[in-house]
Amino acid sequence: MEAANATRGVNASCDANIDDFRNQVYSTSYSLITVLGLVGNGFALAVLIRTSRQSSPFHVYMLNLAVSDLLCVMTLPLRVLYYVNKGQWNQGDFLCRISSYALYVNLYCSVYFMAAMSVTRFLAIVFPVKNLRLVTESRARLVCAGIWLFICLSSSPFLITGQHTDPSTNKTKCFEPPEGRGVRKLVMLNYLSLVIGFATPFLVILICYAAIVWTLLSRKHTARRQRGAAGKAIRMIVIVLLTFLFSFMPYHVQRTLHLSFLARGDATCSETIAMQKSVVVTLCMAASNSCFDPLLYFFSGEGFRSRLSSMRHSVAGSAHRSAARLKAVSDPGENQQNQQNQQNQQATASSQRGGPSRRLLSIC
């Protein structure tokens, strides 16, 4: 499924032009995605873990989505090294397979976790009473485990192809497209992943969002709490749809066209260069989904901003207590004097409160 790194069936000048463009775009894009993805998802994961006592089904899906994104962006530096070295792979066969596998596991886990979050929001808005019984944390964990198992198993074909040596350049290659019969097998695998991994969950998301919008429009008088839930739902709809339209849909459409293009074998040089460049761009767009997910946590995540606020107060309180203990250990004499002063002040205040009553009793 990886974008082609060399043009098939055309002259060497086409290969060189495509390789230069590919190396520059991939190395720059993957470096930027790595930085943004590590910072955004790492921060989100820290907030979610530190506030795990406030857990909810939506919290469970956000946590798994953040883990999936982090696992993906941690493999992107290997791709950066590959393209910086102008298509020379030096990290071994195992890491070649794992880095290719991780990208697609993240891609389809993100799709399915977004679908699960959309169904959860759908039940909360459309069936609020049944939602309390149907949607629980334990069931959300089971759904996440099922998603991980299904995606990891269905993406296992990406572990089959590892590094190989290009006979024309004598370079060790990775992330290269297959040739000959391998293209036909990849076309079948593409259609399968297109239907199961993209089209089906996307259809579920669209149905859920249509029902949510219809329900919100039909409610003329809503309570303040319901309006808050509606705002979260609208923000989630916008972010998820933008992610699909920018990251997932262009990549899947272009990947399908690209594989059909490879099977033709009669393309001209200019057509091949244009196709290869478009595939490079759409693959970078697909990998960038790891940068959009933190927006989903912050703007539509259930209580994420309140979790962030509570974590900030907790960290500030811990720092204050640590500073007080450190000060007490470093200067025990001053600490004892402060305690004595506090006791004297409390005694004085108590005597002042009790003085008038005692004088009144003596007069009586």
Summary of the structure (lengths in Angstrom):
residues: 364
radius of gyration: 29.0
end to end distance: 98.2
largest distance: 116.6
contacts: 1107
relative contact order: 0.13
helix: 82%
strand: 2%
